[in-house]
C-alpha cells in the first residue's frame, strides 16, 4: 500500500464529526514534520532550506566538507551515498524517510546529558514557547528543564492546556526515537525527538515540540498518558495578530471561540477550528458593532474583543 493511500486513510479516520449542515474537518497533514524527498537533478537542481539543513547535518556527522549552499549538489549526493553505505542502505542518493531516520542515529556533537532520577511526585509539563524550554514539574515545583525547538512563526506551537494522549517509540520518520502525542483538537502535535539536533533552541518545527533524542527518551520514561501539558506563550501567535479566516486551525481561533461564546455569539465547540458556525457568529458580531461586512476576524474585531 502506498504512503499516499496510507496517509489518506489516516486522514479519513481522523475526520472530526461535524454539526448538522457542516462539512467534516480532516486533521491533515498527518505528519507534522513532513519533508519532501531530496535527490540529485543536475538539469534542475533542487534548492531550499531543507537542503541547507541536510548539508549541516551531514557536515556535523563528518560526512560532508563542502559549503552550506542549500543546493543539492553532486558533493551533497556523495555525502548521502556515504551515509547510506555506512548503514548498508541502498546507496541511491535519495533522501527519504529511511535516510532521514539514519541521520537521526548518526552521532552528532551534542553535549553530554546528566543522569537524573525520575521525579517521585505528580508530573506535569510546562512548555515556554518564548524561551523554548520544557520544564518538568514535580508536585507543582520545577524539577528539571530541557531546551526544545518550537513551531515557526507561520506554523506556531499550540498554546493552551493539553495532556499527553499517546506514547510511542519510533513513531515515524522525522520524530526521532520517542513520540508523546498531545490532545490538540485541530491537528496532530506532539513532543518528540528529532534528526535535526542543531534546531533545538529555535523556532523550527511545524508546531510540534522537538527535543534531543536522549532528552525525549528520558522524558518518555517520566510521563504517562494523561500527563498534563501546559504550553504558555502569546495565544495569538509570536508575531502580530493574524487575520483569521474560515478553515484556520490554531490557538488564536480557540481564543476567538471562547470570547465569542462569552459574548453570546457562538454556541459551537471550543476546538480551535474556524468553521461555518464561527463564521456566522463573526458576521453577526460585525453587524451589531457597525463594522464593514466581512466574515473574517481582523484588527477591528481584535480591538473590540480586548485582544
VOPAGU-2260 file (C-alpha; in pm, 1 decimal, decimal comma):
REM VOPAGU-2260
SITE   aa  ch    i         X         Y         Z
SITE  UNK   A    0       0,0       0,0       0,0
SITE  UNK   A    1     147,1     338,1     -98,3
SITE  UNK   A    2     232,1     611,4     152,2
SITE  UNK   A    3     -24,2     838,7     -14,8
SITE  UNK   A    4    -304,7     585,6      37,5
SITE  UNK   A    5    -199,5     524,4     398,8
SITE  UNK   A    6    -198,4     898,8     466,7
SITE  UNK   A    7    -543,2     937,2     310,1
SITE  UNK   A    8    -684,1     651,8     519,6
SITE  UNK   A    9    -544,0     803,4     838,7
SITE  UNK   A   10    -688,0    1143,3     747,0
SITE  UNK   A   11   -1029,1     989,8     688,1
SITE  UNK   A   12   -1009,2     806,7    1018,4
SITE  UNK   A   13    -935,0    1135,1    1193,8
SITE  UNK   A   14   -1219,7    1328,4    1034,0
SITE  UNK   A   15   -1397,1    1530,1    1300,9
SITE  UNK   A   16   -1773,1    1481,5    1332,9
SITE  UNK   A   17   -1947,4    1800,0    1226,4
SITE  UNK   A   18   -2267,5    1968,8    1327,5
SITE  UNK   A   19   -2571,8    1927,4    1102,8
SITE  UNK   A   20   -2517,4    2102,5     772,5
SITE  UNK   A   21   -2143,3    2142,0     821,9
SITE  UNK   A   22   -1870,9    1960,2     629,5
SITE  UNK   A   23   -1641,3    1734,0     834,3
SITE  UNK   A   24   -1294,0    1861,4     913,8
SITE  UNK   A   25    -996,9    1640,6     842,6
SITE  UNK   A   26    -686,8    1679,9    1054,2
SITE  UNK   A   27    -411,7    1694,2     792,9
SITE  UNK   A   28    -125,1    1685,9     736,4
SITE  UNK   A   29     -77,3    1370,8     943,8
SITE  UNK   A   30     298,9    1412,4     976,4
SITE  UNK   A   31     374,8    1746,5    1139,9
SITE  UNK   A   32     737,8    1702,3    1034,4
SITE  UNK   A   33     673,2    1602,5     670,2
SITE  UNK   A   34     954,6    1682,9     427,6
SITE  UNK   A   35     988,3    1632,3      53,9
SITE  UNK   A   36    1224,5    1366,6     -86,0
SITE  UNK   A   37    1562,0    1510,4    -193,4
SITE  UNK   A   38    1772,4    1381,8    -481,9
SITE  UNK   A   39    2031,1    1490,3    -738,7
SITE  UNK   A   40    1887,1    1652,4   -1050,9
SITE  UNK   A   41    2171,6    1816,0   -1242,0
SITE  UNK   A   42    1937,6    1961,0   -1507,2
SITE  UNK   A   43    1714,6    2130,9   -1248,1
SITE  UNK   A   44    1899,5    2125,3    -912,3
SITE  UNK   A   45    1678,1    2116,9    -603,1
SITE  UNK   A   46    1719,0    2415,2    -372,4
SITE  UNK   A   47    1581,0    2517,3     -34,5
SITE  UNK   A   48    1629,1    2548,0     339,2
SITE  UNK   A   49    1567,0    2173,8     381,0
SITE  UNK   A   50    1878,3    2105,0     171,8
SITE  UNK   A   51    2074,5    2358,8     374,8
SITE  UNK   A   52    1969,0    2170,6     688,9
SITE  UNK   A   53    2066,1    1839,3     528,6
SITE  UNK   A   54    2413,0    1972,6     447,5
SITE  UNK   A   55    2451,1    2096,1     805,8
SITE  UNK   A   56    2354,8    1753,0     939,9
SITE  UNK   A   57    2593,4    1572,7     706,9
SITE  UNK   A   58    2869,2    1818,0     796,4
SITE  UNK   A   59    2809,2    1769,0    1170,9
SITE  UNK   A   60    2830,1    1391,7    1115,3
SITE  UNK   A   61    3166,2    1430,3     937,1
SITE  UNK   A   62    3033,9    1317,0     600,1
SITE  UNK   A   63    3025,5    1648,5     411,2
SITE  UNK   A   64    3301,4    1907,7     383,8
SITE  UNK   A   65    3156,3    2139,1     120,2
SITE  UNK   A   66    2988,3    2475,2     156,7
SITE  UNK   A   67    2637,5    2511,5     302,4
SITE  UNK   A   68    2468,7    2625,3     -18,8
SITE  UNK   A   69    2111,0    2498,7       2,4
SITE  UNK   A   70    2154,6    2331,1    -337,9
SITE  UNK   A   71    2150,5    1952,9    -378,0
SITE  UNK   A   72    2488,5    1925,6    -547,4
SITE  UNK   A   73    2695,7    1621,4    -651,3
SITE  UNK   A   74    2902,2    1669,9    -333,1
SITE  UNK   A   75    2582,6    1656,3    -126,5
SITE  UNK   A   76    2472,3    1342,7    -309,8
SITE  UNK   A   77    2812,2    1183,8    -243,8
SITE  UNK   A   78    2775,0    1252,5     129,1
SITE  UNK   A   79    2426,6    1096,0     126,3
SITE  UNK   A   80    2573,6     792,8     -55,6
SITE  UNK   A   81    2836,3     764,2     218,6
SITE  UNK   A   82    2568,1     775,7     488,6
SITE  UNK   A   83    2359,7     509,6     317,3
SITE  UNK   A   84    2660,2     281,1     267,6
SITE  UNK   A   85    2753,8     329,4     634,0
SITE  UNK   A   86    2420,8     174,2     734,0
SITE  UNK   A   87    2400,0     -80,8     448,6
SITE  UNK   A   88    2112,7     103,5     284,9
SITE  UNK   A   89    2082,6     111,1     -94,9
SITE  UNK   A   90    2316,1     399,9    -192,3
SITE  UNK   A   91    2079,8     576,8    -431,0
SITE  UNK   A   92    2142,5     929,6    -302,0
SITE  UNK   A   93    1771,0     985,8    -236,5
SITE  UNK   A   94    1690,2    1143,1      99,6
SITE  UNK   A   95    1359,9     984,6     201,4
SITE  UNK   A   96    1216,0     881,5     535,8
SITE  UNK   A   97    1457,9     592,7     585,2
SITE  UNK   A   98    1764,2     808,1     515,2
SITE  UNK   A   99    1640,2    1084,8     745,3
SITE  UNK   A  100    1593,5     826,9    1018,5
SITE  UNK   A  101    1957,0     721,2     973,0
SITE  UNK   A  102    2063,6    1083,3    1010,6
SITE  UNK   A  103    1893,6    1081,6    1348,7
SITE  UNK   A  104    2101,8     777,0    1450,8
SITE  UNK   A  105    2430,3     923,3    1327,7
SITE  UNK   A  106    2646,5    1058,7    1612,5
SITE  UNK   A  107    2621,1    1434,4    1649,2
SITE  UNK   A  108    2832,8    1673,0    1858,6
SITE  UNK   A  109    2572,5    1715,7    2132,9
SITE  UNK   A  110    2673,5    1796,3    2489,7
SITE  UNK   A  111    2658,9    1504,7    2731,4
SITE  UNK   A  112    2340,2    1487,5    2935,0
SITE  UNK   A  113    2346,2    1428,6    3307,9
SITE  UNK   A  114    2168,4    1129,2    3454,1
SITE  UNK   A  115    1871,3    1242,5    3661,2
SITE  UNK   A  116    1644,7    1012,9    3863,9
SITE  UNK   A  117    1274,5    1022,0    3772,6
SITE  UNK   A  118    1053,8    1265,0    3967,1
SITE  UNK   A  119     884,7    1099,4    4262,1
SITE  UNK   A  120     561,9    1301,3    4270,8
SITE  UNK   A  121     285,8    1406,7    4031,3
SITE  UNK   A  122     436,4    1510,1    3698,3
SITE  UNK   A  123     322,0    1799,4    3478,7
SITE  UNK   A  124     499,6    1962,9    3185,6
SITE  UNK   A  125     535,2    2337,0    3129,9
SITE  UNK   A  126     648,7    2443,0    2781,5
SITE  UNK   A  127     752,4    2807,0    2737,1
SITE  UNK   A  128     725,2    2892,7    2366,9
SITE  UNK   A  129     905,4    3224,4    2400,2
SITE  UNK   A  130    1209,9    3083,5    2581,9
SITE  UNK   A  131    1195,7    2743,5    2407,7
SITE  UNK   A  132    1213,2    2540,3    2727,2
SITE  UNK   A  133    1027,0    2238,4    2865,1
SITE  UNK   A  134    1016,2    2226,9    3244,6
SITE  UNK   A  135     917,4    1911,1    3428,3
SITE  UNK   A  136     710,8    1992,3    3737,1
SITE  UNK   A  137     719,9    1754,7    4032,0
SITE  UNK   A  138     416,7    1810,2    4260,1
SITE  UNK   A  139     392,1    2160,7    4115,6
SITE  UNK   A  140     759,4    2255,3    4163,6
SITE  UNK   A  141    1022,2    2281,6    3888,5
SITE  UNK   A  142    1226,5    1960,5    3879,2
SITE  UNK   A  143    1423,0    1957,2    3553,4
SITE  UNK   A  144    1439,2    2167,4    3238,1
SITE  UNK   A  145    1512,8    2077,5    2875,6
SITE  UNK   A  146    1584,2    2303,9    2579,7
SITE  UNK   A  147    1342,2    2242,5    2293,3
SITE  UNK   A  148    1254,4    2365,0    1945,1
SITE  UNK   A  149     904,4    2501,5    1885,2
SITE  UNK   A  150     690,1    2597,4    1586,8
SITE  UNK   A  151     787,4    2850,2    1325,2
SITE  UNK   A  152     601,7    3181,2    1307,4
SITE  UNK   A  153     383,5    3053,7    1023,8
SITE  UNK   A  154     318,6    2717,7    1198,1
SITE  UNK   A  155     304,2    2804,9    1570,1
SITE  UNK   A  156     304,2    2563,3    1860,5
SITE  UNK   A  157     -49,4    2541,4    2005,9
SITE  UNK   A  158     -71,5    2748,2    2324,7
SITE  UNK   A  159    -308,6    2610,3    2587,1
SITE  UNK   A  160    -363,4    2339,2    2846,2
SITE  UNK   A  161    -338,8    1991,5    2697,6
SITE  UNK   A  162    -242,6    1639,6    2801,7
SITE  UNK   A  163     -45,5    1350,1    2660,6
SITE  UNK   A  164    -280,3    1138,7    2452,7
SITE  UNK   A  165     -49,7     862,1    2332,3
SITE  UNK   A  166     311,2     742,3    2360,8
SITE  UNK   A  167     511,3     554,5    2101,4
SITE  UNK   A  168     866,8     452,9    2018,8
SITE  UNK   A  169     997,0     526,6    1668,5
SITE  UNK   A  170     650,2     657,2    1572,7
SITE  UNK   A  171     752,3     769,0    1225,5
SITE  UNK   A  172    1019,4     941,1    1022,5
SITE  UNK   A  173    1110,1    1286,7    1147,9
SITE  UNK   A  174    1006,1    1219,6    1509,1
SITE  UNK   A  175    1328,7    1076,2    1647,6
SITE  UNK   A  176    1317,4     782,4    1887,0
SITE  UNK   A  177    1018,5     883,4    2102,9
SITE  UNK   A  178     674,4    1038,0    2041,4
SITE  UNK   A  179     435,8    1183,8    2302,8
SITE  UNK   A  180     121,2    1297,8    2123,6
SITE  UNK   A  181     -99,1    1578,6    2258,7
SITE  UNK   A  182    -479,2    1601,8    2259,1
SITE  UNK   A  183    -491,4    1921,0    2049,8
SITE  UNK   A  184    -828,2    1901,6    1869,4
SITE  UNK   A  185    -738,0    2064,9    1537,6
SITE  UNK   A  186    -429,2    1869,9    1435,1
SITE  UNK   A  187    -159,0    1620,6    1525,5
SITE  UNK   A  188     100,4    1775,1    1757,0
SITE  UNK   A  189     344,0    1611,7    1994,4
SITE  UNK   A  190     664,3    1620,6    2192,8
SITE  UNK   A  191     926,3    1412,7    2016,2
SITE  UNK   A  192    1289,0    1354,7    1932,1
SITE  UNK   A  193    1446,4    1481,3    1613,3
SITE  UNK   A  194    1702,8    1406,7    1346,1
SITE  UNK   A  195    1787,3    1778,7    1347,8
SITE  UNK   A  196    1959,9    1830,1    1684,4
SITE  UNK   A  197    2101,5    2165,7    1573,0
SITE  UNK   A  198    1743,7    2304,4    1561,3
SITE  UNK   A  199    1695,8    2272,0    1938,2
SITE  UNK   A  200    1651,0    2615,2    2094,5
SITE  UNK   A  201    1495,9    2770,3    1781,9
SITE  UNK   A  202    1159,9    2817,5    1611,4
SITE  UNK   A  203    1193,1    2542,7    1354,2
SITE  UNK   A  204     906,4    2292,7    1358,2
SITE  UNK   A  205     559,1    2270,2    1208,5
SITE  UNK   A  206     412,8    2318,3    1557,1
SITE  UNK   A  207     549,0    2017,0    1744,0
SITE  UNK   A  208     796,8    2037,2    2031,5
SITE  UNK   A  209    1132,9    1888,9    1935,6
SITE  UNK   A  210    1388,7    1754,8    2183,4
SITE  UNK   A  211    1727,5    1589,2    2158,1
SITE  UNK   A  212    1661,2    1216,7    2121,0
SITE  UNK   A  213    1829,9    1136,9    2453,9
SITE  UNK   A  214    1618,2    1404,6    2624,0
SITE  UNK   A  215    1299,6    1270,1    2464,9
SITE  UNK   A  216    1388,3     919,2    2582,7
SITE  UNK   A  217    1441,7    1043,8    2938,2
SITE  UNK   A  218    1115,8    1241,5    2939,1
SITE  UNK   A  219     928,9     947,4    2785,4
SITE  UNK   A  220    1016,0     734,0    3087,8
SITE  UNK   A  221     888,1    1004,6    3325,8
SITE  UNK   A  222     542,9    1070,2    3180,5
SITE  UNK   A  223     227,8     866,6    3135,4
SITE  UNK   A  224     -78,5     902,4    2914,9
SITE  UNK   A  225    -295,7    1187,7    3053,5
SITE  UNK   A  226       4,2    1375,6    3197,6
SITE  UNK   A  227     -94,3    1748,4    3187,8
SITE  UNK   A  228      99,1    1965,8    2941,3
SITE  UNK   A  229      76,5    2345,7    2976,1
SITE  UNK   A  230     205,9    2541,8    2675,9
SITE  UNK   A  231     245,7    2912,1    2754,0
SITE  UNK   A  232     304,9    3199,8    2515,1
SITE  UNK   A  233     112,9    3450,5    2307,5
SITE  UNK   A  234    -205,7    3264,6    2216,6
SITE  UNK   A  235    -242,5    3484,4    1906,9
SITE  UNK   A  236      98,8    3382,7    1774,8
SITE  UNK   A  237     458,6    3503,4    1811,4
SITE  UNK   A  238     415,7    3799,4    1577,4
SITE  UNK   A  239     136,2    4049,8    1512,7
SITE  UNK   A  240    -218,5    3917,0    1534,7
SITE  UNK   A  241    -312,0    3734,8    1213,8
SITE  UNK   A  242    -637,5    3780,4    1023,6
SITE  UNK   A  243    -832,9    3462,7    1092,9
SITE  UNK   A  244   -1046,8    3310,5     818,5
SITE  UNK   A  245   -1271,2    3011,3     755,3
SITE  UNK   A  246   -1065,0    2692,3     768,7
SITE  UNK   A  247    -792,2    2820,5    1003,3
SITE  UNK   A  248    -685,7    2584,9    1283,1
SITE  UNK   A  249    -480,4    2730,3    1565,7
SITE  UNK   A  250    -477,4    2858,4    1923,4
SITE  UNK   A  251    -592,0    3203,6    1810,3
SITE  UNK   A  252    -915,4    3056,2    1673,4
SITE  UNK   A  253    -972,3    2878,9    2004,1
SITE  UNK   A  254    -942,0    3211,0    2189,5
SITE  UNK   A  255   -1185,7    3381,2    1949,8
SITE  UNK   A  256   -1433,2    3096,0    2001,0
SITE  UNK   A  257   -1402,2    3135,2    2377,4
SITE  UNK   A  258   -1464,2    3511,8    2364,4
SITE  UNK   A  259   -1747,8    3486,8    2112,5
SITE  UNK   A  260   -1918,9    3227,0    2331,9
SITE  UNK   A  261   -1870,1    3452,2    2634,4
SITE  UNK   A  262   -2045,2    3737,4    2449,5
SITE  UNK   A  263   -2330,4    3512,0    2337,0
SITE  UNK   A  264   -2249,8    3496,0    1965,7
SITE  UNK   A  265   -2122,3    3140,0    1938,4
SITE  UNK   A  266   -2250,2    2812,5    2079,0
SITE  UNK   A  267   -2029,5    2564,1    1896,0
SITE  UNK   A  268   -1729,7    2361,9    2018,5
SITE  UNK   A  269   -1416,7    2529,0    2153,8
SITE  UNK   A  270   -1184,1    2331,2    1929,2
SITE  UNK   A  271    -958,1    2582,5    1751,2
SITE  UNK   A  272   -1119,1    2514,1    1411,5
SITE  UNK   A  273   -1270,2    2812,3    1225,4
SITE  UNK   A  274   -1585,4    2653,2    1086,6
SITE  UNK   A  275   -1913,1    2783,1     939,7
SITE  UNK   A  276   -2064,4    2824,7    1287,5
SITE  UNK   A  277   -1793,1    3065,3    1396,1
SITE  UNK   A  278   -1810,4    3241,3    1060,8
SITE  UNK   A  279   -2180,2    3321,8    1113,3
SITE  UNK   A  280   -2101,0    3444,6    1464,1
SITE  UNK   A  281   -1831,0    3675,9    1325,8
SITE  UNK   A  282   -2066,7    3816,6    1060,8
SITE  UNK   A  283   -2334,2    3887,9    1322,8
SITE  UNK   A  284   -2082,3    4041,9    1563,8
SITE  UNK   A  285   -1952,2    4276,0    1296,2
SITE  UNK   A  286   -2307,5    4374,5    1201,0
SITE  UNK   A  287   -2401,5    4452,2    1562,7
SITE  UNK   A  288   -2093,1    4671,9    1606,8
SITE  UNK   A  289   -2141,3    4853,9    1271,9
SITE  UNK   A  290   -1823,2    4716,4    1118,9
SITE  UNK   A  291   -1797,3    4668,6     744,6
SITE  UNK   A  292   -1939,7    4340,0     618,7
SITE  UNK   A  293   -1678,8    4065,9     643,5
SITE  UNK   A  294   -1654,1    3706,1     758,1
SITE  UNK   A  295   -1301,5    3737,3     896,6
SITE  UNK   A  296   -1154,0    3825,8    1234,6
SITE  UNK   A  297    -937,1    4131,9    1173,3
SITE  UNK   A  298    -775,8    4416,3    1370,1
SITE  UNK   A  299   -1112,1    4590,5    1425,6
SITE  UNK   A  300   -1258,4    4279,8    1587,3
SITE  UNK   A  301    -947,3    4219,4    1795,7
SITE  UNK   A  302    -980,4    4568,3    1942,6
SITE  UNK   A  303   -1349,0    4523,6    2026,4
SITE  UNK   A  304   -1278,8    4186,6    2186,1
SITE  UNK   A  305    -999,3    4328,6    2400,3
SITE  UNK   A  306    -718,2    4147,1    2221,5
